[in-house]
Amino acid sequence: MPILSQVTSLAQAREILGQDEWFGHFRQEHLDAFVGKGALRRLEPDEMFICSGDLVKSLGVVIEGTLHASRSNAAGKRHILGYFGPLQVVNFIPILDGQRCIHDISAHQ
């Protein structure tokens, strides 16, 4: 079943980010540059955003819906460790420390 989204353009995403408490403090030209380098991705439930061990090359910002961070054990059982909701940043720490992603991050059902 497809996820229906109200956000269909980077301009709409920029408007949402501009209303946020943290992103709203960005100067307009900086927010425009940040969003201008972005791309919208729509994920189906359980579709992977980034896998554990992947090299992190960009930040993600949840505009709508929820992502979850998880780890799988040797038997293949997945454990959900936490959630990212609207306006939360994904991949911030790996961008800062240059390390690979330590969790699987995917769309929550």
PADREN-555421 format. One record per residue (C-alpha): residue number from 0; chain; x, y, z. Coordinates in pm, 1 decimal, always signed. Example, Ala and Ser with C-alpha at 12.3 -4.5 7.8 and 13.67 -1.06 7.14 Angstrom:
<sites>
(site 0; "A"; (+1230.0; -450.0; +780.0)) (site 1; "A"; (+1367.0; -106.0; +714.0)) 
</sites>
This chain:
<sites>
(site 0; "A"; (+0.0; +0.0; +0.0)) (site 1; "A"; (+156.9; +333.2; -101.3)) (site 2; "A"; (+217.6; +605.1; +153.0)) (site 3; "A"; (+21.3; +916.8; +62.3)) (site 4; "A"; (+212.3; +1237.4; +110.9)) (site 5; "A"; (+99.1; +1596.0; +127.5)) (site 6; "A"; (+452.1; +1715.2; +46.9)) (site 7; "A"; (+522.8; +1703.3; -324.7)) (site 8; "A"; (+799.5; +1959.3; -369.7)) (site 9; "A"; (+1115.7; +2091.8; -210.1)) (site 10; "A"; (+941.5; +2428.4; -182.2)) (site 11; "A"; (+678.7; +2271.6; +44.9)) (site 12; "A"; (+950.9; +2097.0; +245.3)) (site 13; "A"; (+1134.0; +2430.0; +282.0)) (site 14; "A"; (+815.5; +2595.7; +410.5)) (site 15; "A"; (+770.2; +2321.5; +672.4)) (site 16; "A"; (+1135.3; +2343.7; +780.8)) (site 17; "A"; (+1115.5; +2723.5; +801.6)) (site 18; "A"; (+835.3; +2694.7; +1058.9)) (site 19; "A"; (+1036.7; +2464.1; +1282.6)) (site 20; "A"; (+1188.1; +2592.9; +1607.3)) (site 21; "A"; (+1543.5; +2488.3; +1511.6)) (site 22; "A"; (+1543.3; +2521.1; +1132.1)) (site 23; "A"; (+1343.0; +2842.9; +1158.0)) (site 24; "A"; (+1651.3; +3012.8; +1306.7)) (site 25; "A"; (+1847.5; +2958.5; +985.4)) (site 26; "A"; (+1897.0; +3268.0; +773.1)) (site 27; "A"; (+1670.3; +3246.9; +468.6)) (site 28; "A"; (+1958.1; +3205.9; +224.1)) (site 29; "A"; (+2109.3; +2926.3; +434.4)) (site 30; "A"; (+1780.2; +2738.6; +457.2)) (site 31; "A"; (+1730.1; +2783.8; +82.0)) (site 32; "A"; (+2079.9; +2644.9; +17.6)) (site 33; "A"; (+2020.4; +2353.0; +257.6)) (site 34; "A"; (+1689.6; +2258.1; +93.9)) (site 35; "A"; (+1826.7; +2329.0; -255.5)) (site 36; "A"; (+2083.9; +2050.7; -211.5)) (site 37; "A"; (+1812.0; +1809.8; -99.6)) (site 38; "A"; (+1584.1; +1559.5; -262.5)) (site 39; "A"; (+1247.4; +1425.5; -155.5)) (site 40; "A"; (+1229.5; +1052.2; -90.3)) (site 41; "A"; (+906.5; +869.6; -21.9)) (site 42; "A"; (+950.2; +534.2; +148.2)) (site 43; "A"; (+707.6; +245.3; +172.2)) (site 44; "A"; (+662.4; +83.0; +516.6)) (site 45; "A"; (+980.6; -102.4; +613.3)) (site 46; "A"; (+1168.0; +35.2; +308.9)) (site 47; "A"; (+1530.0; +98.0; +403.5)) (site 48; "A"; (+1661.5; +455.4; +419.7)) (site 49; "A"; (+2018.4; +352.4; +510.6)) (site 50; "A"; (+2173.9; +26.2; +627.6)) (site 51; "A"; (+2407.3; -42.1; +915.4)) (site 52; "A"; (+2763.6; -22.3; +786.7)) (site 53; "A"; (+2680.0; +214.3; +499.4)) (site 54; "A"; (+2897.4; +519.0; +446.8)) (site 55; "A"; (+2688.1; +824.3; +538.4)) (site 56; "A"; (+2708.6; +1097.9; +275.8)) (site 57; "A"; (+2414.4; +1318.8; +368.1)) (site 58; "A"; (+2173.6; +1426.5; +638.2)) (site 59; "A"; (+1810.9; +1327.6; +631.5)) (site 60; "A"; (+1521.4; +1528.2; +770.7)) (site 61; "A"; (+1186.9; +1360.0; +826.7)) (site 62; "A"; (+914.1; +1580.6; +680.1)) (site 63; "A"; (+617.0; +1345.7; +727.2)) (site 64; "A"; (+573.3; +1006.2; +886.0)) (site 65; "A"; (+819.7; +815.6; +1099.6)) (site 66; "A"; (+1148.1; +632.1; +1050.6)) (site 67; "A"; (+1280.4; +375.1; +1294.2)) (site 68; "A"; (+1634.9; +277.0; +1383.8)) (site 69; "A"; (+1689.6; -93.8; +1434.7)) (site 70; "A"; (+1950.5; -367.9; +1468.9)) (site 71; "A"; (+1918.1; -733.4; +1377.6)) (site 72; "A"; (+2076.9; -1016.3; +1572.8)) (site 73; "A"; (+2249.2; -1323.9; +1429.0)) (site 74; "A"; (+1916.5; -1509.3; +1419.2)) (site 75; "A"; (+1766.0; -1230.9; +1206.0)) (site 76; "A"; (+1540.0; -1091.9; +1477.3)) (site 77; "A"; (+1508.7; -715.1; +1443.9)) (site 78; "A"; (+1501.4; -487.4; +1748.8)) (site 79; "A"; (+1365.5; -136.1; +1705.8)) (site 80; "A"; (+1581.1; +104.3; +1905.5)) (site 81; "A"; (+1407.7; +435.3; +1846.0)) (site 82; "A"; (+1204.8; +654.8; +1615.2)) (site 83; "A"; (+1257.0; +969.8; +1410.3)) (site 84; "A"; (+946.1; +1184.4; +1361.5)) (site 85; "A"; (+869.3; +1499.9; +1164.2)) (site 86; "A"; (+1151.6; +1756.4; +1159.4)) (site 87; "A"; (+1402.3; +1524.4; +1322.8)) (site 88; "A"; (+1746.2; +1494.4; +1163.6)) (site 89; "A"; (+1881.3; +1152.9; +1063.6)) (site 90; "A"; (+2254.7; +1072.0; +1018.1)) (site 91; "A"; (+2377.6; +1375.9; +1211.6)) (site 92; "A"; (+2639.7; +1195.4; +1423.5)) (site 93; "A"; (+2794.6; +992.6; +1136.4)) (site 94; "A"; (+2829.0; +1314.6; +935.1)) (site 95; "A"; (+3014.9; +1474.6; +1227.8)) (site 96; "A"; (+3239.3; +1181.9; +1317.6)) (site 97; "A"; (+3292.9; +1043.0; +966.7)) (site 98; "A"; (+3198.9; +692.7; +1078.4)) (site 99; "A"; (+2960.2; +453.7; +905.9)) (site 100; "A"; (+2595.5; +416.4; +1004.1)) (site 101; "A"; (+2555.6; +192.3; +1310.2)) (site 102; "A"; (+2182.1; +118.0; +1267.0)) (site 103; "A"; (+1941.6; +19.8; +994.3)) (site 104; "A"; (+1704.3; +310.5; +940.6)) (site 105; "A"; (+1379.9; +244.0; +759.4)) (site 106; "A"; (+1025.4; +371.0; +721.7)) (site 107; "A"; (+799.7; +273.8; +1009.8)) (site 108; "A"; (+469.7; +103.0; +931.7)) 
</sites>
